[in-house]
């Protein structure tokens, strides 16, 4: 939730697609750090599988926070 809110609050005039990229970037960092901390190497299929989910999740977060404004 925080990643989406931050993207919308910091860049309110940016297009939703750009805000979603910002949110996805933050989410990616957090998720990849979690996977690394739990022993999933960057070559793991988990990293690739999560990429699409991160993008879709970020779009949903941006949509939610834009509606809250």
N, CA, C and O atoms as a MOPAC input file, in Angstrom:
PM7 MOZYME 1SCF
protein

 N      0.83000 1    -1.19200 1     0.00000 1
 C      0.00000 1     0.00000 1     0.00000 1
 C      0.87300 1     1.25500 1     0.00000 1
 O      0.59400 1     2.22700 1    -0.70100 1
 N      1.93500 1     1.20600 1     0.80300 1
 C      2.80100 1     2.38200 1     0.93100 1
 C      3.47300 1     2.73600 1    -0.39100 1
 O      3.64800 1     3.91600 1    -0.69300 1
 N      3.84700 1     1.75000 1    -1.17100 1
 C      4.51400 1     2.01300 1    -2.44700 1
 C      3.59100 1     2.78700 1    -3.38700 1
 O      4.03600 1     3.71700 1    -4.05900 1
 N      2.33400 1     2.42100 1    -3.43900 1
 C      1.37400 1     3.12400 1    -4.28900 1
 C      1.08000 1     4.51500 1    -3.79000 1
 O      1.03000 1     5.46200 1    -4.57500 1
 N      0.88500 1     4.65100 1    -2.49700 1
 C      0.58900 1     5.95600 1    -1.90800 1
 C      1.75300 1     6.91000 1    -2.12800 1
 O      1.55100 1     8.07600 1    -2.46600 1
 N      2.95900 1     6.41900 1    -1.94000 1
 C      4.13900 1     7.25800 1    -2.13400 1
 C      4.23900 1     7.75000 1    -3.57800 1
 O      4.52900 1     8.92300 1    -3.81200 1
 N      4.00600 1     6.87800 1    -4.52800 1
 C      4.09400 1     7.25400 1    -5.94000 1
 C      3.05100 1     8.31800 1    -6.29100 1
 O      3.35700 1     9.27300 1    -7.00500 1
 N      1.83000 1     8.15800 1    -5.79600 1
 C      0.76100 1     9.12500 1    -6.08600 1
 C      1.01200 1    10.43900 1    -5.35500 1
 O      0.82500 1    11.51000 1    -5.93200 1
 N      1.43400 1    10.37000 1    -4.09100 1
 C      1.66400 1    11.59600 1    -3.31600 1
 C      2.85100 1    12.39900 1    -3.83400 1
 O      2.79300 1    13.62700 1    -3.89300 1
 N      3.92000 1    11.71300 1    -4.20800 1
 C      5.12900 1    12.41800 1    -4.64400 1
 C      5.04200 1    12.91700 1    -6.07900 1
 O      5.70800 1    13.88500 1    -6.44400 1
 N      4.22900 1    12.26300 1    -6.88600 1
 C      4.13200 1    12.61900 1    -8.31000 1
 C      2.66000 1    12.68400 1    -8.73700 1
 O      2.23800 1    11.92500 1    -9.61000 1
 N      1.88000 1    13.58000 1    -8.13300 1
 C      0.43400 1    13.60700 1    -8.40000 1
 C      0.06400 1    13.93100 1    -9.84500 1
 O     -1.00700 1    13.54100 1   -10.30900 1
 N      0.92100 1    14.62800 1   -10.54800 1
 C      0.61200 1    15.00700 1   -11.93000 1
 C      1.11300 1    13.99400 1   -12.95400 1
 O      0.81200 1    14.11300 1   -14.14200 1
 N      1.87300 1    13.00300 1   -12.50600 1
 C      2.40600 1    11.99200 1   -13.43000 1
 C      1.27900 1    11.08400 1   -13.91100 1
 O      0.32400 1    10.83900 1   -13.17400 1
 N      1.38000 1    10.59000 1   -15.12400 1
 C      0.37800 1     9.63000 1   -15.61100 1
 C      0.37300 1     8.37400 1   -14.73100 1
 O      1.38600 1     8.01300 1   -14.13200 1
 N     -0.76200 1     7.73600 1   -14.67000 1
 C     -0.90900 1     6.53700 1   -13.84100 1
 C      0.11700 1     5.47000 1   -14.19900 1
 O      0.62100 1     4.77200 1   -13.31900 1
 N      0.42600 1     5.34000 1   -15.47600 1
 C      1.40500 1     4.32900 1   -15.89500 1
 C      2.78200 1     4.62000 1   -15.30500 1
 O      3.50100 1     3.69600 1   -14.92600 1
 N      3.15100 1     5.88700 1   -15.22700 1
 C      4.44300 1     6.25700 1   -14.63500 1
 C      4.42700 1     6.02300 1   -13.12800 1
 O      5.40400 1     5.53900 1   -12.55600 1
 N      3.31300 1     6.37100 1   -12.49100 1
 C      3.19200 1     6.12600 1   -11.05700 1
 C      3.29400 1     4.62400 1   -10.76600 1
 O      3.91300 1     4.21500 1    -9.78400 1
 N      2.69000 1     3.82200 1   -11.61500 1
 C      2.74000 1     2.36900 1   -11.43600 1
 C      4.17000 1     1.85800 1   -11.59000 1
 O      4.58100 1     0.95300 1   -10.86300 1
 N      4.92600 1     2.42100 1   -12.51900 1
 C      6.33200 1     2.02400 1   -12.67600 1
 C      7.12200 1     2.34500 1   -11.41000 1
 O      7.95300 1     1.55100 1   -10.97000 1
 N      6.85800 1     3.50600 1   -10.83400 1
 C      7.53900 1     3.90500 1    -9.60200 1
 C      7.20200 1     2.95100 1    -8.46300 1
 O      8.08100 1     2.50500 1    -7.72600 1
 N      5.92100 1     2.64800 1    -8.33200 1
 C      5.49000 1     1.73800 1    -7.27600 1
 C      6.06900 1     0.34900 1    -7.49600 1
 O      6.51000 1    -0.29400 1    -6.54300 1
 N      6.07200 1    -0.11700 1    -8.72800 1
 C      6.61200 1    -1.45100 1    -9.03400 1
 C      8.10000 1    -1.51000 1    -8.72100 1
 O      8.59800 1    -2.52900 1    -8.24300 1
 N      8.80000 1    -0.43000 1    -8.98700 1
 C     10.23300 1    -0.39000 1    -8.68700 1
 C     10.46800 1    -0.58300 1    -7.18300 1
 O     11.32900 1    -1.36300 1    -6.77600 1
 N      9.70300 1     0.12500 1    -6.38100 1
 C      9.84500 1    -0.01800 1    -4.92600 1
 C      9.45700 1    -1.43000 1    -4.48400 1
 O     10.17000 1    -2.05300 1    -3.69800 1
 N      8.34700 1    -1.92500 1    -4.98000 1
 C      7.91100 1    -3.28100 1    -4.61600 1
 C      8.95100 1    -4.31700 1    -5.01500 1
 O      9.24700 1    -5.24100 1    -4.25700 1
 N      9.50000 1    -4.15300 1    -6.21200 1
 C     10.50900 1    -5.09000 1    -6.71100 1
 C     11.68800 1    -5.15900 1    -5.74100 1
 O     12.16000 1    -6.24300 1    -5.39900 1
 N     12.15200 1    -4.00700 1    -5.30900 1
 C     13.27600 1    -3.96200 1    -4.37100 1
 C     12.96900 1    -4.67900 1    -3.07700 1
 O     13.80000 1    -5.42800 1    -2.56300 1
 N     11.78600 1    -4.45600 1    -2.55000 1
 C     11.39600 1    -5.08500 1    -1.28700 1
 C     11.23000 1    -6.59100 1    -1.43400 1
 O     11.68500 1    -7.35100 1    -0.58000 1
 N     10.58900 1    -7.02300 1    -2.50100 1
 C     10.35700 1    -8.45300 1    -2.70900 1
 C     11.66200 1    -9.18200 1    -2.99500 1
 O     11.90200 1   -10.26600 1    -2.46200 1
 N     12.49700 1    -8.59400 1    -3.82700 1
 C     13.75800 1    -9.25500 1    -4.15600 1
 C     14.65700 1    -9.35500 1    -2.93400 1
 O     15.35200 1   -10.35600 1    -2.76100 1
 N     14.65600 1    -8.33600 1    -2.08500 1
 C     15.42800 1    -8.39600 1    -0.84100 1
 C     14.89600 1    -9.51600 1     0.05100 1
 O     15.67400 1   -10.23800 1     0.67600 1
 N     13.58600 1    -9.65800 1     0.10900 1
 C     12.97800 1   -10.73700 1     0.89400 1
 C     13.41300 1   -12.10000 1     0.35700 1
 O     13.80500 1   -12.98100 1     1.12300 1
 N     13.34100 1   -12.26600 1    -0.95800 1
 C     13.74700 1   -13.54200 1    -1.55300 1
 C     15.22100 1   -13.82800 1    -1.29200 1
 O     15.59100 1   -14.95600 1    -0.96500 1
 N     16.05700 1   -12.81200 1    -1.43500 1
 C     17.48300 1   -12.98800 1    -1.16200 1
 C     17.71700 1   -13.38700 1     0.29500 1
 O     18.51200 1   -14.28100 1     0.58400 1
 N     17.01500 1   -12.71100 1     1.20500 1
 C     17.15600 1   -13.01400 1     2.63400 1
 C     16.74100 1   -14.44300 1     2.96400 1
 O     17.19400 1   -15.02100 1     3.95200 1
 N     15.87200 1   -15.00400 1     2.12300 1
 C     15.36800 1   -16.35300 1     2.37100 1
 C     16.00500 1   -17.39800 1     1.45400 1
 O     15.48400 1   -18.49900 1     1.28200 1
 N     17.13700 1   -17.02700 1     0.87500 1
 C     17.93400 1   -17.99200 1     0.14200 1
 C     17.52600 1   -18.27600 1    -1.28400 1
 O     17.99600 1   -19.25600 1    -1.86300 1
 N     16.67100 1   -17.46300 1    -1.87300 1
 C     16.29000 1   -17.66500 1    -3.27400 1
 C     17.24600 1   -16.85500 1    -4.14100 1
 O     17.14200 1   -15.62900 1    -4.17400 1
 N     18.16800 1   -17.49800 1    -4.83900 1
 C     19.13200 1   -16.75800 1    -5.64900 1
 C     18.43800 1   -15.99200 1    -6.77600 1
 O     17.33000 1   -16.33900 1    -7.18400 1
 N     19.10100 1   -14.95300 1    -7.27000 1
 C     18.49600 1   -14.12400 1    -8.31800 1
 C     18.21500 1   -14.92600 1    -9.58600 1
 O     17.40300 1   -14.51000 1   -10.41200 1
 N     18.87100 1   -16.05700 1    -9.74700 1
 C     18.60900 1   -16.90300 1   -10.91400 1
 C     17.38600 1   -17.79900 1   -10.70500 1
 O     16.98500 1   -18.52900 1   -11.61200 1
 N     16.80500 1   -17.74200 1    -9.52400 1
 C     15.64800 1   -18.57100 1    -9.20300 1
 C     14.45100 1   -18.21400 1   -10.07700 1
 O     14.25600 1   -17.04800 1   -10.42100 1
 N     13.66000 1   -19.20300 1   -10.43200 1
 C     12.45500 1   -18.95300 1   -11.23300 1
 C     11.44400 1   -18.09800 1   -10.46800 1
 O     10.55900 1   -17.49400 1   -11.07500 1
 N     11.56700 1   -18.04400 1    -9.16300 1
 C     10.65300 1   -17.22400 1    -8.35500 1
 C     10.78100 1   -15.75200 1    -8.72800 1
 O      9.78300 1   -15.03200 1    -8.76300 1
 N     11.98300 1   -15.31000 1    -9.00300 1
 C     12.19000 1   -13.90100 1    -9.35900 1
 C     11.44500 1   -13.55000 1   -10.65200 1
 O     10.77800 1   -12.51700 1   -10.72600 1
 N     11.55700 1   -14.38600 1   -11.64000 1
 C     10.88700 1   -14.12100 1   -12.92200 1
 C      9.38000 1   -14.22000 1   -12.78800 1
 O      8.65100 1   -13.42100 1   -13.37700 1
 N      8.90900 1   -15.17700 1   -12.03000 1
 C      7.46800 1   -15.38400 1   -11.87500 1
 C      6.80500 1   -14.20900 1   -11.16700 1
 O      5.64800 1   -13.88900 1   -11.44100 1
 N      7.51400 1   -13.58500 1   -10.28300 1
 C      6.94500 1   -12.49800 1    -9.48500 1
 C      6.88500 1   -11.18800 1   -10.26800 1
 O      6.09000 1   -10.31300 1    -9.92600 1
 N      7.69200 1   -11.03300 1   -11.29200 1
 C      7.77000 1    -9.77300 1   -12.02700 1
 C      6.41100 1    -9.30400 1   -12.55800 1
 O      6.04000 1    -8.14700 1   -12.35900 1
 N      5.68200 1   -10.17000 1   -13.21800 1
 C      4.36900 1    -9.77900 1   -13.74700 1
 C      3.41500 1    -9.42500 1   -12.60900 1
 O      2.66400 1    -8.45400 1   -12.70500 1
 N      3.44400 1   -10.19900 1   -11.55100 1
 C      2.58400 1    -9.91300 1   -10.40000 1
 C      2.87800 1    -8.53700 1    -9.81000 1
 O      1.95900 1    -7.82300 1    -9.40900 1
 N      4.14200 1    -8.16900 1    -9.75600 1
 C      4.51000 1    -6.85300 1    -9.21900 1
 C      3.91900 1    -5.73400 1   -10.06200 1
 O      3.42200 1    -4.74400 1    -9.52500 1
 N      3.97200 1    -5.88500 1   -11.36200 1
 C      3.44300 1    -4.85600 1   -12.25200 1
 C      1.92800 1    -4.71500 1   -12.08900 1
 O      1.40900 1    -3.60200 1   -12.00900 1
 N      1.23700 1    -5.82800 1   -12.04300 1
 C     -0.22000 1    -5.79800 1   -11.89000 1
 C     -0.60200 1    -5.23700 1   -10.52500 1
 O     -1.54000 1    -4.44800 1   -10.40900 1
 N      0.12200 1    -5.64500 1    -9.50800 1
 C     -0.13500 1    -5.14700 1    -8.15400 1
 C      0.06200 1    -3.63200 1    -8.10700 1
 O     -0.76000 1    -2.91600 1    -7.53500 1
 N      1.13800 1    -3.14700 1    -8.70100 1
 C      1.41300 1    -1.71200 1    -8.70700 1
 C      0.29600 1    -0.94000 1    -9.39700 1
 O     -0.09700 1     0.12500 1    -8.92000 1
 N     -0.22000 1    -1.44900 1   -10.49800 1
 C     -1.32200 1    -0.77300 1   -11.19400 1
 C     -2.55800 1    -0.70600 1   -10.29700 1
 O     -3.24500 1     0.31500 1   -10.26300 1
 N     -2.83900 1    -1.77300 1    -9.58300 1
 C     -3.97500 1    -1.78000 1    -8.66800 1
 C     -3.80300 1    -0.79200 1    -7.53000 1
 O     -4.75600 1    -0.11600 1    -7.14000 1
 N     -2.59000 1    -0.70400 1    -6.99600 1
 C     -2.33000 1     0.24600 1    -5.91300 1
 C     -2.50900 1     1.68300 1    -6.38400 1
 O     -3.09100 1     2.50300 1    -5.67400 1
 N     -2.01600 1     1.99100 1    -7.56700 1
 C     -2.15900 1     3.34700 1    -8.09700 1
 C     -3.62900 1     3.67500 1    -8.32200 1
 O     -4.07800 1     4.77200 1    -7.99000 1
 N     -4.36400 1     2.75100 1    -8.87300 1
 C     -5.79600 1     2.96100 1    -9.09100 1
 C     -6.49700 1     3.24200 1    -7.76800 1
 O     -7.30600 1     4.16600 1    -7.67600 1
 N     -6.19700 1     2.46500 1    -6.76500 1
 C     -6.80900 1     2.64500 1    -5.44400 1
 C     -6.49800 1     4.04700 1    -4.88900 1
 O     -7.39900 1     4.78100 1    -4.48400 1
 N     -5.21100 1     4.39500 1    -4.88100 1
 C     -4.84100 1     5.68500 1    -4.27200 1
 C     -5.33000 1     6.87700 1    -5.07100 1
 O     -5.61600 1     7.92300 1    -4.48800 1
 N     -5.43300 1     6.75500 1    -6.37300 1
 C     -5.98300 1     7.86500 1    -7.15400 1
 C     -7.46500 1     8.06600 1    -6.81600 1
 O     -7.94500 1     9.20000 1    -6.79200 1
 N     -8.17100 1     7.00200 1    -6.56200 1
 C     -9.58700 1     7.10500 1    -6.20400 1
 C     -9.78400 1     7.68400 1    -4.79900 1
 O    -10.85500 1     8.20100 1    -4.48400 1
 N     -8.75500 1     7.59600 1    -3.96100 1
 C     -8.84600 1     8.12200 1    -2.59800 1
 C     -8.61100 1     9.61800 1    -2.53800 1
 O     -8.88500 1    10.24800 1    -1.51700 1
 N     -8.10900 1    10.19100 1    -3.61500 1
 C     -7.77200 1    11.62800 1    -3.63200 1
 C     -8.98900 1    12.46800 1    -3.78000 1
 O     -8.89200 1    13.69500 1    -3.81300 1

